[in-house]
Amino acid sequence: MERSIKEVIKNKIKLFFMKKLLVCDLENTLIKNFNVWREINKRIGLKLDYELYEDFVQDKITYDEWCQKLSFYHNFLGNERITEEVELFEIVWNAFRPYKGSKEFILKAKEKDYKTLLITGGIEKQALLALNVLGLDDYVRTNKVLINDNGFNIIPSRFGFNKEQALKDYCRKENVKIKNVVCVGDSDNDVSMLEFVVQNDGKSFLINPSKRIIFENNKHYVRLNNHKKLIDERIRILKKSPLENYEHILSYL
C-alpha cells in the first residue's frame, strides 16, 4: 500500500512538471476565416478601419489609442451604430463557422493530456463561444466590447495583439515549460508567438497562411511595418485542408 501511494504521488509530481499545452488561434485556424473587426468596422467605413490598423502596425498609434479611436468613431461616425449587446452577439454568432474536424481536433489533443488554450486578437464574445462550442479549456482574455449608456467602448486586453507576451505570462502562471507547448496560428500577429515557441524547443505550425504572410523564393516572410522579415524555418508550414492539417499536427502530439 505504501509503495502504491508513493507511486501515485510520483505520478502527480511528474504530471505537474510535464504539463502539456496546445495553443490555438481562432479565425482561419479553428473556424472559417472571418475577421470580426472587419465586420464591426463596416459600420464606420472600411477605409477608416484600414487606415487606423496601418497606423497601429506602423507604430504611429499605440494599441490603447487604437481602441480609443475605434470606440470614438463607432460612437460618432457609424452609419449603423451597434447600440445593443445582442446586435454584437448576432454578428459573432452568425459568423461562427467551425472547420470540419476542429472540435474533434481539440478533443483528441485533450485525450493526449494536452490542456487547450485559445489566444485570439478577436473579441471576448468570440472566445467564450469557442470555449462552449469547441470544448477548449481556457483562453487568454482578449478585447472586450461594452455597449451601454456611454456608447460603444472597446476595453483593451492587457497584451493587446502581443500574443507572444500573452503566452509567456500564461505559461509562467500555469508552470508550463515552453518545450511542452504546441502552437498553431495562421497570420502575421501569430508569428512572434510561433517563433518564441520553436526557439524554446516547442512545436509551432503555421496553417494556410493569411495574405499578410509573403511567400517568395521558397521562403516565407511576414510583413512588419514597411519591411519583410524571414520567418523562422523551424515553424512547420501546412497548406492542406483543415482536417488534414489537424491530423498532421496530432501526429506530433
PLY file of the C-alpha trace (Angstrom):
ply
format ascii 1.0
element vertex 253
property float x
property float y
property float z
element edge 252
property int vertex1
property int vertex2
end_header
0.00 0.00 0.00
2.80 2.40 0.94
4.52 1.74 -2.36
1.31 2.43 -4.23
0.83 5.80 -2.51
4.41 6.76 -3.34
3.79 5.85 -6.97
0.65 7.98 -7.09
2.48 10.96 -5.60
5.37 10.44 -8.00
2.99 10.41 -10.98
1.24 13.55 -9.78
4.56 15.35 -9.42
5.56 14.16 -12.89
2.31 15.45 -14.41
2.75 18.78 -12.62
6.16 19.34 -14.17
5.21 17.86 -17.56
2.13 19.97 -18.25
1.43 19.99 -21.97
-0.31 22.83 -23.74
-1.91 23.16 -27.19
-2.30 26.84 -28.10
-4.57 27.85 -30.98
-5.53 30.99 -32.80
-9.22 31.13 -33.74
-10.06 32.65 -37.13
-8.78 30.64 -40.10
-7.36 28.13 -37.62
-10.36 26.59 -35.86
-13.18 28.47 -37.58
-13.64 29.69 -41.14
-11.91 32.92 -41.97
-13.94 35.77 -40.58
-12.50 38.98 -39.24
-14.89 40.17 -36.56
-13.24 43.61 -36.52
-13.81 43.98 -40.25
-17.50 43.14 -39.82
-17.92 45.53 -36.89
-16.00 48.29 -38.64
-18.12 48.18 -41.78
-20.29 50.48 -39.72
-17.67 53.23 -39.64
-16.33 52.53 -43.13
-13.61 50.08 -44.03
-11.30 52.76 -45.42
-11.07 54.38 -42.00
-10.67 50.96 -40.38
-7.72 50.10 -42.65
-6.09 53.47 -42.00
-6.32 53.00 -38.24
-4.92 49.47 -38.45
-2.00 50.62 -40.61
-1.28 53.41 -38.14
-1.17 50.79 -35.40
1.11 48.27 -37.17
3.44 51.11 -38.18
3.65 52.26 -34.55
2.05 55.62 -35.29
-0.52 54.98 -32.57
-0.43 52.67 -29.57
-2.78 49.73 -29.06
-4.72 51.66 -26.40
-5.05 54.63 -28.77
-6.30 52.28 -31.48
-9.04 51.06 -29.11
-9.94 54.62 -28.11
-10.16 55.84 -31.70
-12.27 52.90 -32.81
-14.66 53.47 -29.90
-14.85 57.17 -30.76
-15.59 56.60 -34.43
-18.22 53.96 -33.71
-20.00 56.35 -31.39
-19.95 59.40 -33.66
-19.37 58.33 -37.25
-21.11 54.96 -37.62
-23.91 54.91 -40.18
-25.49 51.89 -38.49
-24.29 52.07 -34.92
-24.30 48.97 -32.79
-26.43 50.06 -29.86
-27.18 46.77 -28.06
-25.15 43.81 -26.85
-27.46 41.45 -28.70
-26.52 43.04 -32.04
-22.86 42.35 -31.36
-23.61 38.78 -30.30
-25.57 38.23 -33.54
-22.55 39.34 -35.59
-20.32 36.89 -33.71
-22.83 34.02 -33.72
-23.81 34.29 -37.40
-20.17 34.22 -38.50
-19.01 31.43 -36.18
-18.45 28.53 -38.59
-16.09 25.87 -37.21
-13.97 23.93 -39.67
-14.83 20.28 -40.12
-12.80 18.34 -37.59
-11.90 21.30 -35.35
-13.92 20.09 -32.37
-12.52 16.56 -32.75
-9.02 18.05 -33.02
-9.42 19.72 -29.63
-10.94 16.56 -28.10
-8.11 14.33 -29.33
-5.50 16.75 -28.02
-7.16 16.64 -24.60
-7.18 12.83 -24.75
-3.40 13.07 -25.15
-3.29 15.07 -21.89
-2.89 18.46 -23.53
-4.59 21.45 -21.99
-6.10 23.54 -24.81
-5.73 27.30 -24.81
-7.18 29.93 -27.15
-5.24 33.14 -27.87
-7.07 35.37 -30.32
-6.98 39.00 -31.37
-10.76 38.96 -31.75
-13.26 39.92 -29.08
-14.16 38.18 -25.85
-17.59 37.06 -27.07
-15.85 35.02 -29.78
-13.51 33.41 -27.25
-16.34 32.43 -24.92
-18.34 30.99 -27.80
-15.31 28.96 -28.92
-14.88 27.51 -25.45
-18.51 26.42 -25.37
-18.79 25.09 -28.93
-15.33 23.57 -29.47
-14.59 22.45 -25.92
-11.39 24.42 -25.35
-10.19 24.53 -21.75
-9.16 28.16 -21.40
-8.46 31.45 -23.15
-6.30 34.49 -22.59
-8.56 37.48 -22.02
-8.94 39.35 -25.25
-10.54 42.65 -26.23
-13.89 43.29 -24.59
-16.61 45.36 -26.23
-19.09 47.05 -23.88
-22.27 48.69 -25.12
-24.12 50.76 -22.56
-25.37 54.27 -21.88
-21.83 55.54 -22.50
-21.92 54.14 -26.04
-19.67 51.67 -27.83
-16.46 51.06 -25.90
-13.56 48.71 -26.61
-11.82 47.66 -23.41
-8.27 46.71 -24.42
-6.78 43.44 -23.28
-3.66 43.53 -21.16
-1.47 42.27 -24.00
-3.14 43.92 -26.99
-2.19 41.90 -30.05
1.07 40.74 -28.48
0.28 37.03 -28.36
3.87 36.13 -27.54
3.70 38.06 -24.27
0.26 36.63 -23.52
1.62 33.09 -23.90
4.72 33.82 -21.81
2.58 35.16 -18.99
0.13 32.24 -19.13
2.89 29.61 -19.09
4.62 31.32 -16.19
1.41 31.38 -14.13
0.46 27.80 -15.02
4.00 26.44 -14.67
4.13 25.16 -18.27
7.54 24.71 -19.86
7.64 26.10 -23.41
9.22 22.88 -24.70
5.88 21.23 -23.86
3.88 23.73 -25.93
2.41 23.10 -29.38
1.27 26.33 -31.04
-0.98 26.81 -34.09
-1.73 30.03 -35.99
-2.17 31.47 -39.47
-1.33 35.17 -39.63
1.19 37.93 -39.05
0.12 38.58 -35.47
0.77 34.88 -34.65
4.34 34.76 -35.96
6.23 36.13 -32.95
4.37 33.68 -30.70
5.09 30.76 -33.04
8.76 31.74 -33.23
9.05 32.10 -29.46
7.78 28.52 -29.05
10.17 26.91 -31.57
13.09 28.92 -30.23
12.43 27.30 -26.86
12.19 23.73 -28.20
8.41 23.64 -28.57
6.50 22.93 -31.80
4.75 25.51 -33.99
2.54 25.23 -37.05
1.54 27.98 -39.48
-1.52 26.63 -41.27
-2.91 28.00 -44.54
-1.05 31.31 -44.10
-3.03 34.53 -44.49
-2.35 37.17 -47.12
-0.07 39.00 -44.70
2.37 36.09 -44.93
4.53 36.51 -48.05
5.96 33.55 -49.97
8.99 34.34 -52.14
11.93 32.25 -53.37
10.65 29.21 -51.46
10.73 31.12 -48.17
8.02 32.65 -46.01
8.17 36.23 -44.74
5.98 38.34 -42.51
5.40 41.99 -43.32
6.38 44.22 -40.42
5.74 47.91 -40.91
7.39 48.65 -44.27
9.77 45.70 -44.48
9.73 41.91 -44.66
11.12 39.57 -42.02
12.09 35.98 -42.73
10.01 33.55 -40.66
11.92 31.02 -38.56
12.23 27.90 -40.70
11.63 25.63 -37.71
7.95 26.57 -37.93
6.13 23.90 -39.93
4.02 25.35 -42.75
0.86 23.37 -43.59
-1.25 24.17 -46.65
-3.80 21.37 -46.86
-7.45 21.10 -45.83
-8.15 21.93 -42.18
-8.89 18.27 -41.44
-5.58 17.12 -42.97
-3.75 19.88 -41.10
-5.28 18.77 -37.80
-4.33 15.14 -38.42
-0.77 16.20 -39.19
-0.49 18.25 -36.01
-1.97 15.45 -33.91
0.77 13.13 -35.16
3.27 15.37 -33.33
1.43 15.34 -30.01
0 1
1 2
2 3
3 4
4 5
5 6
6 7
7 8
8 9
9 10
10 11
11 12
12 13
13 14
14 15
15 16
16 17
17 18
18 19
19 20
20 21
21 22
22 23
23 24
24 25
25 26
26 27
27 28
28 29
29 30
30 31
31 32
32 33
33 34
34 35
35 36
36 37
37 38
38 39
39 40
40 41
41 42
42 43
43 44
44 45
45 46
46 47
47 48
48 49
49 50
50 51
51 52
52 53
53 54
54 55
55 56
56 57
57 58
58 59
59 60
60 61
61 62
62 63
63 64
64 65
65 66
66 67
67 68
68 69
69 70
70 71
71 72
72 73
73 74
74 75
75 76
76 77
77 78
78 79
79 80
80 81
81 82
82 83
83 84
84 85
85 86
86 87
87 88
88 89
89 90
90 91
91 92
92 93
93 94
94 95
95 96
96 97
97 98
98 99
99 100
100 101
101 102
102 103
103 104
104 105
105 106
106 107
107 108
108 109
109 110
110 111
111 112
112 113
113 114
114 115
115 116
116 117
117 118
118 119
119 120
120 121
121 122
122 123
123 124
124 125
125 126
126 127
127 128
128 129
129 130
130 131
131 132
132 133
133 134
134 135
135 136
136 137
137 138
138 139
139 140
140 141
141 142
142 143
143 144
144 145
145 146
146 147
147 148
148 149
149 150
150 151
151 152
152 153
153 154
154 155
155 156
156 157
157 158
158 159
159 160
160 161
161 162
162 163
163 164
164 165
165 166
166 167
167 168
168 169
169 170
170 171
171 172
172 173
173 174
174 175
175 176
176 177
177 178
178 179
179 180
180 181
181 182
182 183
183 184
184 185
185 186
186 187
187 188
188 189
189 190
190 191
191 192
192 193
193 194
194 195
195 196
196 197
197 198
198 199
199 200
200 201
201 202
202 203
203 204
204 205
205 206
206 207
207 208
208 209
209 210
210 211
211 212
212 213
213 214
214 215
215 216
216 217
217 218
218 219
219 220
220 221
221 222
222 223
223 224
224 225
225 226
226 227
227 228
228 229
229 230
230 231
231 232
232 233
233 234
234 235
235 236
236 237
237 238
238 239
239 240
240 241
241 242
242 243
243 244
244 245
245 246
246 247
247 248
248 249
249 250
250 251
251 252
